[in-house]
């Protein structure tokens, strides 16, 4: 089994996410843990192949309005419970939203 190396700590954060994978469509899931580099998402039985490229979407609540964040990611491992995702090319607003959630948790 390959050893995973992370630059940032994963925190146990649960939130609803949508995974957009074109061959299948939208898969609704719930995170188990999140880091600045990735997350594990419970997919409720939906399977995704290793290295599948997809988009993660989640909503953060703000004082004036909610904000949807979309980030490209790919599948690095999977199990019967869900998938481990690595984030790719996260823009600043999405990065700060993730950092805020991790620091508050």
Secondary structure, 3 states (H helix, E strand, C coil): CCCCCCCCCCECCCCEEEEEECCCEEEEEEEEEECCCEEEEECCCCCCCCCCEEEEEEEEECCCCEEEEEEEEEEEEECCCEEEEEEECCCHHHHHHHHHHHHHC
